[in-house]
Amino acid sequence: EEPVKRKILPIAPALSPTFSVMSYNVLADVNVIDNGQYRYTPKWALPFSYRFQNIVKEIEFYNPDIVCLQEVDHDDEIAKYFESKGYGSEFSPRGGRFPEGCQTLYKTDKFTLVDIERIRFNQIVEEYGVNKRDYKRSNIAQALVFQMNGFNFPLLLGNTHLYWDPSYEYVKVAQAHYLMHYLDSIKKKHKTDFPTVLCGDFNSNPTSRVYELIVRGLPKERAKRKDVLLHTHNSKLVSSYKCRNDPPTNFSSVFTGTLDYIFYSKQNLSLTSLLEEATKEFPPLQKYSACPNPAMPS
């Protein structure tokens, strides 16, 4: 089945230069463990060999300048395909027993990669002096510094996937805290207050302390029992879909809600358009009730 083609919603007039960003958790093959939660969809629609075709169709249809992917376990295949379409690729594996990671694709005719940092949240154990049992989760992020070709326009881009478990919010708060301060340190290293875009699967809803930490610098509630020592960061961002009330990004058989975001620095970037959000009224969701399905690969 063909993917649904969503509309582009205009938000504000565009000023030059412009660029487009897509964030996409593509659902690692290794995480498609069918314990009955995929009863709603045909089995042939689950392997990556099928889903990859529709992921490619979606990316090619929307034609973004930058693509931030999470849960990638076929990075060579993705890199090879998109390099033939004019994209550069950077992959950062989670490591350990997790054979997946984050991958960023970028159009090489539009951007030159200046710097890349691979951020491992297991460093929290050492740097924050917290216990390994709770905080060693092998989640990661990438931070890439780009120069836009033909313009004096640098960009700091983050791509991440935070820990999944809802009962470990304090781990996600620590990971988000570490990430935001790492972005601050990259700005100091380059002596530049970069325009910043942060994409990913944050496994956190819009009322969470993770979301609040990213947009405010600190969450209001700070004295949670297992919190790391939080101090404010200087890269306060805004969710690009806030103007659409941060609509759901996850439609699984057990959960519908917002976990994925594209944040940006409002002081030096302006939002010009958005991809129309998915809703339960979408024909594939009406037909199959959840994702992945034959038309929605993740």
C-alpha atoms as an extended CHARMM CRD file, in Angstrom:
* protein
*
       298  EXT
         1         1  GLU       CA              0.0000000000        0.0000000000        0.0000000000  PROA      1               0.0000000000
         2         2  GLU       CA              1.1360000000        3.5410000000       -0.7310000000  PROA      2               0.0000000000
         3         3  PRO       CA              1.9240000000        5.9540000000        2.1370000000  PROA      3               0.0000000000
         4         4  VAL       CA             -0.5710000000        8.7610000000        2.8000000000  PROA      4               0.0000000000
         5         5  LYS       CA              0.5390000000       12.0580000000        1.2570000000  PROA      5               0.0000000000
         6         6  ARG       CA              0.0360000000       14.7680000000        3.8470000000  PROA      6               0.0000000000
         7         7  LYS       CA             -0.3170000000       18.4690000000        3.1310000000  PROA      7               0.0000000000
         8         8  ILE       CA              2.2560000000       21.1370000000        3.9440000000  PROA      8               0.0000000000
         9         9  LEU       CA              0.6420000000       23.7420000000        6.2110000000  PROA      9               0.0000000000
        10        10  PRO       CA              1.9000000000       27.3290000000        5.7450000000  PROA      10              0.0000000000
        11        11  ILE       CA              2.6790000000       29.0720000000        9.0560000000  PROA      11              0.0000000000
        12        12  ALA       CA              4.5020000000       32.3160000000        8.1480000000  PROA      12              0.0000000000
        13        13  PRO       CA              6.1510000000       33.9340000000        5.1060000000  PROA      13              0.0000000000
        14        14  ALA       CA              9.5770000000       32.4540000000        4.3620000000  PROA      14              0.0000000000
        15        15  LEU       CA             12.7460000000       34.5420000000        4.5900000000  PROA      15              0.0000000000
        16        16  SER       CA             15.9380000000       33.4340000000        2.8400000000  PROA      16              0.0000000000
        17        17  PRO       CA             17.7350000000       31.1500000000        3.5010000000  PROA      17              0.0000000000
        18        18  THR       CA             15.2730000000       28.3470000000        4.2670000000  PROA      18              0.0000000000
        19        19  PHE       CA             15.7610000000       24.6680000000        5.0250000000  PROA      19              0.0000000000
        20        20  SER       CA             13.4800000000       21.7540000000        5.9140000000  PROA      20              0.0000000000
        21        21  VAL       CA             13.8960000000       19.0760000000        8.5870000000  PROA      21              0.0000000000
        22        22  MET       CA             12.1790000000       15.7230000000        9.0900000000  PROA      22              0.0000000000
        23        23  SER       CA             12.3490000000       13.5560000000       12.2170000000  PROA      23              0.0000000000
        24        24  TYR       CA             11.3680000000        9.9000000000       11.9700000000  PROA      24              0.0000000000
        25        25  ASN       CA             11.5760000000        6.9360000000       14.3520000000  PROA      25              0.0000000000
        26        26  VAL       CA             11.6980000000        4.1570000000       11.7400000000  PROA      26              0.0000000000
        27        27  LEU       CA             11.1710000000        1.2580000000       14.2120000000  PROA      27              0.0000000000
        28        28  ALA       CA             14.2250000000       -0.9940000000       14.2910000000  PROA      28              0.0000000000
        29        29  ASP       CA             13.7300000000       -4.5090000000       12.9480000000  PROA      29              0.0000000000
        30        30  VAL       CA             15.2160000000       -5.8150000000       16.1850000000  PROA      30              0.0000000000
        31        31  ASN       CA             12.3840000000       -4.0970000000       18.1390000000  PROA      31              0.0000000000
        32        32  VAL       CA              9.5780000000       -5.6530000000       16.0880000000  PROA      32              0.0000000000
        33        33  ILE       CA              8.9730000000       -8.5020000000       18.5220000000  PROA      33              0.0000000000
        34        34  ASP       CA              5.4970000000       -9.8100000000       17.8270000000  PROA      34              0.0000000000
        35        35  ASN       CA              3.9340000000      -10.8010000000       21.1330000000  PROA      35              0.0000000000
        36        36  GLY       CA              0.4480000000      -10.3330000000       19.7420000000  PROA      36              0.0000000000
        37        37  GLN       CA              0.4870000000       -6.5190000000       19.6980000000  PROA      37              0.0000000000
        38        38  TYR       CA              0.5650000000       -6.4990000000       15.8700000000  PROA      38              0.0000000000
        39        39  ARG       CA             -2.5720000000       -8.6050000000       15.3610000000  PROA      39              0.0000000000
        40        40  TYR       CA             -4.2300000000       -5.6410000000       13.6170000000  PROA      40              0.0000000000
        41        41  THR       CA             -1.8270000000       -5.7060000000       10.6260000000  PROA      41              0.0000000000
        42        42  PRO       CA             -0.7320000000       -8.3910000000        8.1440000000  PROA      42              0.0000000000
        43        43  LYS       CA              2.5370000000      -10.1240000000        9.1000000000  PROA      43              0.0000000000
        44        44  TRP       CA              4.1240000000       -9.3260000000        5.7070000000  PROA      44              0.0000000000
        45        45  ALA       CA              3.9780000000       -5.5820000000        6.5160000000  PROA      45              0.0000000000
        46        46  LEU       CA              6.2920000000       -5.9010000000        9.5560000000  PROA      46              0.0000000000
        47        47  PRO       CA              9.7890000000       -6.7690000000        8.2090000000  PROA      47              0.0000000000
        48        48  PHE       CA             12.0650000000       -3.8440000000        7.4070000000  PROA      48              0.0000000000
        49        49  SER       CA             12.4600000000       -5.0920000000        3.8200000000  PROA      49              0.0000000000
        50        50  TYR       CA              8.8140000000       -4.0850000000        3.2450000000  PROA      50              0.0000000000
        51        51  ARG       CA              8.6990000000       -1.0390000000        5.5280000000  PROA      51              0.0000000000
        52        52  PHE       CA             11.8890000000        0.4350000000        4.0330000000  PROA      52              0.0000000000
        53        53  GLN       CA             10.1450000000        0.8820000000        0.6780000000  PROA      53              0.0000000000
        54        54  ASN       CA              7.4900000000        3.1370000000        2.2200000000  PROA      54              0.0000000000
        55        55  ILE       CA              9.9880000000        4.9810000000        4.4330000000  PROA      55              0.0000000000
        56        56  VAL       CA             11.9430000000        5.8270000000        1.2630000000  PROA      56              0.0000000000
        57        57  LYS       CA              8.7650000000        6.9200000000       -0.5430000000  PROA      57              0.0000000000
        58        58  GLU       CA              7.8280000000        9.2500000000        2.3150000000  PROA      58              0.0000000000
        59        59  ILE       CA             11.2690000000       10.8480000000        2.5830000000  PROA      59              0.0000000000
        60        60  GLU       CA             11.5200000000       11.2900000000       -1.1840000000  PROA      60              0.0000000000
        61        61  PHE       CA              8.0060000000       12.7570000000       -1.4380000000  PROA      61              0.0000000000
        62        62  TYR       CA              8.6100000000       15.4250000000        1.2490000000  PROA      62              0.0000000000
        63        63  ASN       CA             12.2040000000       15.9590000000        0.0720000000  PROA      63              0.0000000000
        64        64  PRO       CA             13.6350000000       17.3690000000        3.3440000000  PROA      64              0.0000000000
        65        65  ASP       CA             17.0800000000       18.9570000000        3.4530000000  PROA      65              0.0000000000
        66        66  ILE       CA             17.8580000000       17.1550000000        6.7300000000  PROA      66              0.0000000000
        67        67  VAL       CA             16.4280000000       13.8570000000        8.0160000000  PROA      67              0.0000000000
        68        68  CYS       CA             16.8840000000       12.7340000000       11.6260000000  PROA      68              0.0000000000
        69        69  LEU       CA             16.1890000000        9.0200000000       12.0180000000  PROA      69              0.0000000000
        70        70  GLN       CA             15.9540000000        7.0460000000       15.2400000000  PROA      70              0.0000000000
        71        71  GLU       CA             15.9130000000        3.2670000000       15.8400000000  PROA      71              0.0000000000
        72        72  VAL       CA             18.0270000000        2.5730000000       12.7670000000  PROA      72              0.0000000000
        73        73  ASP       CA             19.4630000000       -0.9380000000       12.4040000000  PROA      73              0.0000000000
        74        74  HSD       CA             19.9420000000       -0.9120000000        8.6070000000  PROA      74              0.0000000000
        75        75  ASP       CA             22.1900000000        2.1640000000        8.4830000000  PROA      75              0.0000000000
        76        76  ASP       CA             24.3670000000        0.9090000000        5.5870000000  PROA      76              0.0000000000
        77        77  GLU       CA             21.3090000000        0.2420000000        3.4260000000  PROA      77              0.0000000000
        78        78  ILE       CA             19.8290000000        3.6550000000        4.2370000000  PROA      78              0.0000000000
        79        79  ALA       CA             23.1480000000        5.4810000000        3.6910000000  PROA      79              0.0000000000
        80        80  LYS       CA             23.7960000000        3.7290000000        0.3890000000  PROA      80              0.0000000000
        81        81  TYR       CA             20.3410000000        4.5100000000       -0.9640000000  PROA      81              0.0000000000
        82        82  PHE       CA             20.2550000000        8.1530000000        0.0990000000  PROA      82              0.0000000000
        83        83  GLU       CA             23.8710000000        8.8850000000       -0.8670000000  PROA      83              0.0000000000
        84        84  SER       CA             22.7430000000        8.0800000000       -4.4300000000  PROA      84              0.0000000000
        85        85  LYS       CA             20.0860000000       10.8040000000       -3.9690000000  PROA      85              0.0000000000
        86        86  GLY       CA             22.5800000000       13.4770000000       -2.8730000000  PROA      86              0.0000000000
        87        87  TYR       CA             22.5150000000       13.0240000000        0.9050000000  PROA      87              0.0000000000
        88        88  GLY       CA             25.4490000000       12.6710000000        3.2590000000  PROA      88              0.0000000000
        89        89  SER       CA             24.9630000000       10.2890000000        6.1940000000  PROA      89              0.0000000000
        90        90  GLU       CA             26.1720000000       10.0880000000        9.7870000000  PROA      90              0.0000000000
        91        91  PHE       CA             25.2390000000        7.0930000000       11.9600000000  PROA      91              0.0000000000
        92        92  SER       CA             25.7880000000        6.7020000000       15.7020000000  PROA      92              0.0000000000
        93        93  PRO       CA             25.0870000000        3.2440000000       17.1730000000  PROA      93              0.0000000000
        94        94  ARG       CA             23.8240000000        2.7680000000       20.7160000000  PROA      94              0.0000000000
        95        95  GLY       CA             26.4060000000        0.0390000000       21.2570000000  PROA      95              0.0000000000
        96        96  GLY       CA             26.3780000000       -2.8020000000       23.7410000000  PROA      96              0.0000000000
        97        97  ARG       CA             23.4990000000       -5.2220000000       23.2050000000  PROA      97              0.0000000000
        98        98  PHE       CA             21.4900000000       -2.6680000000       21.1890000000  PROA      98              0.0000000000
        99        99  PRO       CA             22.1420000000       -3.0530000000       17.4350000000  PROA      99              0.0000000000
       100       100  GLU       CA             20.4520000000        0.2290000000       16.4620000000  PROA      100             0.0000000000
       101       101  GLY       CA             21.0500000000        3.9450000000       16.7410000000  PROA      101             0.0000000000
       102       102  CYS       CA             20.4770000000        7.4430000000       15.3440000000  PROA      102             0.0000000000
       103       103  GLN       CA             21.2360000000        8.4070000000       11.7480000000  PROA      103             0.0000000000
       104       104  THR       CA             21.2290000000       11.8890000000       10.2150000000  PROA      104             0.0000000000
       105       105  LEU       CA             20.9560000000       12.4670000000        6.4740000000  PROA      105             0.0000000000
       106       106  TYR       CA             21.6610000000       15.8870000000        4.9420000000  PROA      106             0.0000000000
       107       107  LYS       CA             21.7360000000       17.2640000000        1.4190000000  PROA      107             0.0000000000
       108       108  THR       CA             25.3860000000       17.8140000000        0.5500000000  PROA      108             0.0000000000
       109       109  ASP       CA             24.5690000000       20.4880000000       -2.0310000000  PROA      109             0.0000000000
       110       110  LYS       CA             22.9200000000       22.5310000000        0.7280000000  PROA      110             0.0000000000
       111       111  PHE       CA             25.0360000000       21.8120000000        3.8150000000  PROA      111             0.0000000000
       112       112  THR       CA             28.6840000000       21.1820000000        4.6570000000  PROA      112             0.0000000000
       113       113  LEU       CA             29.3330000000       19.1790000000        7.8200000000  PROA      113             0.0000000000
       114       114  VAL       CA             31.7590000000       21.1010000000       10.0530000000  PROA      114             0.0000000000
       115       115  ASP       CA             31.7340000000       19.0460000000       13.2570000000  PROA      115             0.0000000000
       116       116  ILE       CA             30.0080000000       16.0260000000       14.8000000000  PROA      116             0.0000000000
       117       117  GLU       CA             29.8260000000       14.8580000000       18.4080000000  PROA      117             0.0000000000
       118       118  ARG       CA             28.4490000000       11.4680000000       19.4260000000  PROA      118             0.0000000000
       119       119  ILE       CA             26.8430000000       11.7800000000       22.8450000000  PROA      119             0.0000000000
       120       120  ARG       CA             26.5280000000        8.7250000000       25.0740000000  PROA      120             0.0000000000
       121       121  PHE       CA             24.1310000000        9.1480000000       27.9760000000  PROA      121             0.0000000000
       122       122  ASN       CA             25.9160000000        6.3770000000       29.9230000000  PROA      122             0.0000000000
       123       123  GLN       CA             28.4300000000        9.1490000000       30.7350000000  PROA      123             0.0000000000
       124       124  ILE       CA             25.8090000000       10.4160000000       33.1960000000  PROA      124             0.0000000000
       125       125  VAL       CA             26.8520000000        7.6110000000       35.5840000000  PROA      125             0.0000000000
       126       126  GLU       CA             30.4120000000        8.9230000000       35.7320000000  PROA      126             0.0000000000
       127       127  GLU       CA             29.7970000000       12.6570000000       35.3890000000  PROA      127             0.0000000000
       128       128  TYR       CA             26.7540000000       12.9380000000       37.6810000000  PROA      128             0.0000000000
       129       129  GLY       CA             27.8960000000       10.2710000000       40.1570000000  PROA      129             0.0000000000
       130       130  VAL       CA             24.6270000000        8.3000000000       39.9910000000  PROA      130             0.0000000000
       131       131  ASN       CA             24.0260000000        4.5750000000       40.1990000000  PROA      131             0.0000000000
       132       132  LYS       CA             24.6780000000        2.4260000000       37.1580000000  PROA      132             0.0000000000
       133       133  ARG       CA             21.5960000000        0.2380000000       37.6530000000  PROA      133             0.0000000000
       134       134  ASP       CA             19.1670000000        3.1190000000       37.0900000000  PROA      134             0.0000000000
       135       135  TYR       CA             21.0250000000        5.3570000000       34.6440000000  PROA      135             0.0000000000
       136       136  LYS       CA             23.0700000000        3.0610000000       32.3620000000  PROA      136             0.0000000000
       137       137  ARG       CA             20.5900000000        2.7330000000       29.4840000000  PROA      137             0.0000000000
       138       138  SER       CA             22.8190000000        3.0300000000       26.3880000000  PROA      138             0.0000000000
       139       139  ASN       CA             20.7250000000        5.8300000000       24.8690000000  PROA      139             0.0000000000
       140       140  ILE       CA             22.5410000000        8.2930000000       22.6390000000  PROA      140             0.0000000000
       141       141  ALA       CA             22.3730000000       11.5420000000       20.7050000000  PROA      141             0.0000000000
       142       142  GLN       CA             24.2120000000       13.1110000000       17.7900000000  PROA      142             0.0000000000
       143       143  ALA       CA             25.1320000000       16.7870000000       17.5820000000  PROA      143             0.0000000000
       144       144  LEU       CA             26.1630000000       18.0640000000       14.1590000000  PROA      144             0.0000000000
       145       145  VAL       CA             27.4080000000       21.5120000000       13.1850000000  PROA      145             0.0000000000
       146       146  PHE       CA             26.6300000000       22.5160000000        9.6020000000  PROA      146             0.0000000000
       147       147  GLN       CA             27.4550000000       25.4560000000        7.3790000000  PROA      147             0.0000000000
       148       148  MET       CA             24.7900000000       26.2780000000        4.8000000000  PROA      148             0.0000000000
       149       149  ASN       CA             26.4630000000       26.4800000000        1.3970000000  PROA      149             0.0000000000
       150       150  GLY       CA             26.4000000000       29.9420000000       -0.1550000000  PROA      150             0.0000000000
       151       151  PHE       CA             25.2500000000       31.6770000000        3.0420000000  PROA      151             0.0000000000
       152       152  ASN       CA             26.9140000000       32.8070000000        6.2340000000  PROA      152             0.0000000000
       153       153  PHE       CA             24.5370000000       30.5510000000        8.1330000000  PROA      153             0.0000000000
       154       154  PRO       CA             25.7560000000       27.9240000000       10.5990000000  PROA      154             0.0000000000
       155       155  LEU       CA             23.3730000000       25.4090000000       12.2160000000  PROA      155             0.0000000000
       156       156  LEU       CA             23.6030000000       23.1660000000       15.2740000000  PROA      156             0.0000000000
       157       157  LEU       CA             21.4680000000       20.0520000000       14.8800000000  PROA      157             0.0000000000
       158       158  GLY       CA             20.6850000000       17.4560000000       17.5410000000  PROA      158             0.0000000000
       159       159  ASN       CA             19.2040000000       14.0110000000       16.9260000000  PROA      159             0.0000000000
       160       160  THR       CA             18.3200000000       11.7830000000       19.8830000000  PROA      160             0.0000000000
       161       161  HSD       CA             16.2920000000        8.8980000000       21.2650000000  PROA      161             0.0000000000
       162       162  LEU       CA             15.7140000000        8.9870000000       25.0330000000  PROA      162             0.0000000000
       163       163  TYR       CA             14.9250000000        6.0350000000       27.3020000000  PROA      163             0.0000000000
       164       164  TRP       CA             11.4900000000        4.5140000000       26.7480000000  PROA      164             0.0000000000
       165       165  ASP       CA             10.1560000000        3.3960000000       30.1520000000  PROA      165             0.0000000000
       166       166  PRO       CA              7.3970000000        5.7280000000       31.5530000000  PROA      166             0.0000000000
       167       167  SER       CA              8.2760000000        4.7370000000       35.1350000000  PROA      167             0.0000000000
       168       168  TYR       CA             11.8480000000        6.0650000000       34.7390000000  PROA      168             0.0000000000
       169       169  GLU       CA             11.0720000000        9.7100000000       34.0570000000  PROA      169             0.0000000000
       170       170  TYR       CA             14.0100000000       10.8080000000       36.2120000000  PROA      170             0.0000000000
       171       171  VAL       CA             16.3780000000        8.9540000000       33.8400000000  PROA      171             0.0000000000
       172       172  LYS       CA             14.8940000000       10.8100000000       30.8540000000  PROA      172             0.0000000000
       173       173  VAL       CA             15.1890000000       14.1230000000       32.7290000000  PROA      173             0.0000000000
       174       174  ALA       CA             18.8780000000       13.3870000000       33.4020000000  PROA      174             0.0000000000
       175       175  GLN       CA             19.4400000000       12.4650000000       29.7380000000  PROA      175             0.0000000000
       176       176  ALA       CA             17.7100000000       15.6350000000       28.4960000000  PROA      176             0.0000000000
       177       177  HSD       CA             19.6750000000       17.7140000000       31.0240000000  PROA      177             0.0000000000
       178       178  TYR       CA             22.9730000000       16.1690000000       29.8760000000  PROA      178             0.0000000000
       179       179  LEU       CA             22.0640000000       16.7160000000       26.2080000000  PROA      179             0.0000000000
       180       180  MET       CA             21.0810000000       20.3910000000       26.5980000000  PROA      180             0.0000000000
       181       181  HSD       CA             24.2890000000       21.1810000000       28.5030000000  PROA      181             0.0000000000
       182       182  TYR       CA             26.2710000000       19.3170000000       25.8400000000  PROA      182             0.0000000000
       183       183  LEU       CA             24.7140000000       21.5710000000       23.1790000000  PROA      183             0.0000000000
       184       184  ASP       CA             25.7660000000       24.5570000000       25.3190000000  PROA      184             0.0000000000
       185       185  SER       CA             29.3410000000       23.2090000000       25.4200000000  PROA      185             0.0000000000
       186       186  ILE       CA             29.4470000000       22.8870000000       21.6030000000  PROA      186             0.0000000000
       187       187  LYS       CA             28.4170000000       26.5520000000       21.3160000000  PROA      187             0.0000000000
       188       188  LYS       CA             31.2360000000       27.4790000000       23.6990000000  PROA      188             0.0000000000
       189       189  LYS       CA             33.7250000000       25.3200000000       21.7690000000  PROA      189             0.0000000000
       190       190  HSD       CA             32.8750000000       27.0830000000       18.4960000000  PROA      190             0.0000000000
       191       191  LYS       CA             32.3390000000       30.4800000000       20.2000000000  PROA      191             0.0000000000
       192       192  THR       CA             29.0080000000       30.7320000000       18.3270000000  PROA      192             0.0000000000
       193       193  ASP       CA             25.4160000000       30.9950000000       19.5550000000  PROA      193             0.0000000000
       194       194  PHE       CA             24.2150000000       28.6730000000       16.8150000000  PROA      194             0.0000000000
       195       195  PRO       CA             20.6890000000       28.5940000000       15.4580000000  PROA      195             0.0000000000
       196       196  THR       CA             19.6530000000       25.2270000000       16.8930000000  PROA      196             0.0000000000
       197       197  VAL       CA             17.2750000000       22.4350000000       15.8710000000  PROA      197             0.0000000000
       198       198  LEU       CA             16.7790000000       19.4040000000       18.1300000000  PROA      198             0.0000000000
       199       199  CYS       CA             14.9010000000       16.3880000000       16.7590000000  PROA      199             0.0000000000
       200       200  GLY       CA             14.0640000000       13.0060000000       18.1210000000  PROA      200             0.0000000000
       201       201  ASP       CA             11.9670000000       10.5360000000       20.0120000000  PROA      201             0.0000000000
       202       202  PHE       CA             11.9640000000       11.9170000000       23.5440000000  PROA      202             0.0000000000
       203       203  ASN       CA              9.5250000000        9.3120000000       24.9330000000  PROA      203             0.0000000000
       204       204  SER       CA              7.9570000000       12.1880000000       26.8700000000  PROA      204             0.0000000000
       205       205  ASN       CA              4.6230000000       13.9590000000       26.5040000000  PROA      205             0.0000000000
       206       206  PRO       CA              4.1450000000       17.7550000000       26.3220000000  PROA      206             0.0000000000
       207       207  THR       CA              3.2870000000       17.9880000000       30.0410000000  PROA      207             0.0000000000
       208       208  SER       CA              6.4510000000       16.1100000000       31.0740000000  PROA      208             0.0000000000
       209       209  ARG       CA              9.4240000000       17.5220000000       32.9330000000  PROA      209             0.0000000000
       210       210  VAL       CA             11.6520000000       16.5570000000       29.9650000000  PROA      210             0.0000000000
       211       211  TYR       CA              9.6580000000       18.8540000000       27.6590000000  PROA      211             0.0000000000
       212       212  GLU       CA              9.6660000000       21.5830000000       30.3000000000  PROA      212             0.0000000000
       213       213  LEU       CA             13.4240000000       21.2980000000       30.8140000000  PROA      213             0.0000000000
       214       214  ILE       CA             14.0830000000       21.7000000000       27.0730000000  PROA      214             0.0000000000
       215       215  VAL       CA             11.8230000000       24.7370000000       26.6180000000  PROA      215             0.0000000000
       216       216  ARG       CA             12.3190000000       26.5010000000       30.0030000000  PROA      216             0.0000000000
       217       217  GLY       CA             15.8810000000       25.5770000000       30.9700000000  PROA      217             0.0000000000
       218       218  LEU       CA             14.6590000000       23.7910000000       34.1090000000  PROA      218             0.0000000000
       219       219  PRO       CA             11.4800000000       21.9470000000       35.0360000000  PROA      219             0.0000000000
       220       220  LYS       CA              9.3300000000       23.6990000000       37.6800000000  PROA      220             0.0000000000
       221       221  GLU       CA              9.3300000000       20.6160000000       39.8830000000  PROA      221             0.0000000000
       222       222  ARG       CA             12.9640000000       19.9850000000       40.7070000000  PROA      222             0.0000000000
       223       223  ALA       CA             13.1400000000       17.9830000000       43.9080000000  PROA      223             0.0000000000
       224       224  LYS       CA             12.1820000000       14.5300000000       42.6840000000  PROA      224             0.0000000000
       225       225  ARG       CA             13.6640000000       11.7590000000       44.8170000000  PROA      225             0.0000000000
       226       226  LYS       CA             16.1030000000       10.4420000000       42.2150000000  PROA      226             0.0000000000
       227       227  ASP       CA             16.8410000000       13.6320000000       40.2770000000  PROA      227             0.0000000000
       228       228  VAL       CA             20.3770000000       14.4770000000       39.3190000000  PROA      228             0.0000000000
       229       229  LEU       CA             21.4820000000       17.9540000000       40.4080000000  PROA      229             0.0000000000
       230       230  LEU       CA             19.7800000000       20.1220000000       37.7890000000  PROA      230             0.0000000000
       231       231  HSD       CA             21.0530000000       23.5110000000       36.6950000000  PROA      231             0.0000000000
       232       232  THR       CA             19.6410000000       25.6350000000       33.8970000000  PROA      232             0.0000000000
       233       233  HSD       CA             20.9390000000       25.4060000000       30.3470000000  PROA      233             0.0000000000
       234       234  ASN       CA             21.2410000000       28.2650000000       27.8300000000  PROA      234             0.0000000000
       235       235  SER       CA             19.6930000000       26.6050000000       24.7610000000  PROA      235             0.0000000000
       236       236  LYS       CA             15.9910000000       27.0950000000       25.4710000000  PROA      236             0.0000000000
       237       237  LEU       CA             13.9640000000       25.8430000000       22.5230000000  PROA      237             0.0000000000
       238       238  VAL       CA             10.3510000000       25.7650000000       21.3600000000  PROA      238             0.0000000000
       239       239  SER       CA              8.4380000000       22.8480000000       19.8390000000  PROA      239             0.0000000000
       240       240  SER       CA              7.6490000000       23.4630000000       16.1790000000  PROA      240             0.0000000000
       241       241  TYR       CA              4.2270000000       21.8380000000       16.6240000000  PROA      241             0.0000000000
       242       242  LYS       CA              3.3050000000       23.8580000000       19.7160000000  PROA      242             0.0000000000
       243       243  CYS       CA              1.1140000000       26.0220000000       17.4510000000  PROA      243             0.0000000000
       244       244  ARG       CA             -0.7880000000       22.7940000000       16.6220000000  PROA      244             0.0000000000
       245       245  ASN       CA             -0.9860000000       21.7750000000       20.3190000000  PROA      245             0.0000000000
       246       246  ASP       CA              1.7820000000       19.1630000000       19.8900000000  PROA      246             0.0000000000
       247       247  PRO       CA             -0.4640000000       16.5180000000       18.2740000000  PROA      247             0.0000000000
       248       248  PRO       CA              0.0340000000       12.7470000000       18.7050000000  PROA      248             0.0000000000
       249       249  THR       CA              3.0510000000       11.2380000000       16.9580000000  PROA      249             0.0000000000
       250       250  ASN       CA              2.5990000000        7.6580000000       18.1710000000  PROA      250             0.0000000000
       251       251  PHE       CA             -0.3300000000        5.4100000000       17.2430000000  PROA      251             0.0000000000
       252       252  SER       CA              0.6060000000        1.9780000000       18.5790000000  PROA      252             0.0000000000
       253       253  SER       CA             -1.8380000000       -0.7160000000       19.6700000000  PROA      253             0.0000000000
       254       254  VAL       CA             -1.1710000000        0.1380000000       23.3350000000  PROA      254             0.0000000000
       255       255  PHE       CA             -0.5490000000        3.9090000000       23.2980000000  PROA      255             0.0000000000
       256       256  THR       CA             -1.6010000000        7.0170000000       21.3810000000  PROA      256             0.0000000000
       257       257  GLY       CA              0.1890000000       10.2370000000       22.2550000000  PROA      257             0.0000000000
       258       258  THR       CA              3.0130000000       12.7010000000       21.5770000000  PROA      258             0.0000000000
       259       259  LEU       CA              6.5730000000       11.4650000000       22.0710000000  PROA      259             0.0000000000
       260       260  ASP       CA              8.4660000000       12.9390000000       19.0950000000  PROA      260             0.0000000000
       261       261  TYR       CA              9.4200000000       16.5750000000       18.5340000000  PROA      261             0.0000000000
       262       262  ILE       CA             11.3310000000       19.0260000000       16.3980000000  PROA      262             0.0000000000
       263       263  PHE       CA             12.4670000000       21.8110000000       18.7380000000  PROA      263             0.0000000000
       264       264  TYR       CA             14.1160000000       24.9960000000       17.4700000000  PROA      264             0.0000000000
       265       265  SER       CA             15.6680000000       28.2090000000       18.7700000000  PROA      265             0.0000000000
       266       266  LYS       CA             13.0410000000       30.9150000000       18.2720000000  PROA      266             0.0000000000
       267       267  GLN       CA             15.4720000000       33.8140000000       18.7060000000  PROA      267             0.0000000000
       268       268  ASN       CA             17.3450000000       33.0470000000       15.4700000000  PROA      268             0.0000000000
       269       269  LEU       CA             15.0330000000       30.7420000000       13.4850000000  PROA      269             0.0000000000
       270       270  SER       CA             11.4250000000       31.2060000000       12.3850000000  PROA      270             0.0000000000
       271       271  LEU       CA              8.9390000000       28.5170000000       11.4620000000  PROA      271             0.0000000000
       272       272  THR       CA              7.4830000000       28.8540000000        7.9660000000  PROA      272             0.0000000000
       273       273  SER       CA              5.5380000000       25.5990000000        7.4360000000  PROA      273             0.0000000000
       274       274  LEU       CA              4.6760000000       22.2390000000        8.9770000000  PROA      274             0.0000000000
       275       275  LEU       CA              3.7130000000       18.8220000000        7.7210000000  PROA      275             0.0000000000
       276       276  GLU       CA              0.0470000000       18.1420000000        8.4390000000  PROA      276             0.0000000000
       277       277  GLU       CA             -0.2330000000       15.9430000000       11.5370000000  PROA      277             0.0000000000
       278       278  ALA       CA             -1.5080000000       12.3730000000       11.4000000000  PROA      278             0.0000000000
       279       279  THR       CA             -4.8750000000       11.7320000000       13.0830000000  PROA      279             0.0000000000
       280       280  LYS       CA             -7.0250000000        8.7130000000       13.9010000000  PROA      280             0.0000000000
       281       281  GLU       CA             -9.1500000000        9.7670000000       10.8890000000  PROA      281             0.0000000000
       282       282  PHE       CA             -6.3550000000        8.8880000000        8.4590000000  PROA      282             0.0000000000
       283       283  PRO       CA             -7.5860000000        6.0870000000        6.1520000000  PROA      283             0.0000000000
       284       284  PRO       CA             -4.7840000000        3.6210000000        7.1670000000  PROA      284             0.0000000000
       285       285  LEU       CA             -5.5270000000        4.2160000000       10.8710000000  PROA      285             0.0000000000
       286       286  GLN       CA             -9.2540000000        3.8250000000       10.2210000000  PROA      286             0.0000000000
       287       287  LYS       CA             -8.5020000000        0.5640000000        8.4300000000  PROA      287             0.0000000000
       288       288  TYR       CA             -5.8060000000       -0.9200000000       10.6920000000  PROA      288             0.0000000000
       289       289  SER       CA             -6.2470000000        1.1040000000       13.9550000000  PROA      289             0.0000000000
       290       290  ALA       CA             -2.4770000000        1.4190000000       14.7040000000  PROA      290             0.0000000000
       291       291  CYS       CA              1.0680000000        1.6240000000       13.3100000000  PROA      291             0.0000000000
       292       292  PRO       CA              3.0360000000        0.0580000000       11.7580000000  PROA      292             0.0000000000
       293       293  ASN       CA              0.6690000000       -1.0080000000        9.0040000000  PROA      293             0.0000000000
       294       294  PRO       CA              0.9990000000       -1.5860000000        5.2370000000  PROA      294             0.0000000000
       295       295  ALA       CA              0.6970000000        2.1680000000        4.4930000000  PROA      295             0.0000000000
       296       296  MET       CA              2.4020000000        3.6250000000        7.6020000000  PROA      296             0.0000000000
       297       297  PRO       CA              5.7450000000        1.8520000000        8.1070000000  PROA      297             0.0000000000
       298       298  SER       CA              6.4430000000        2.9990000000       11.6620000000  PROA      298             0.0000000000
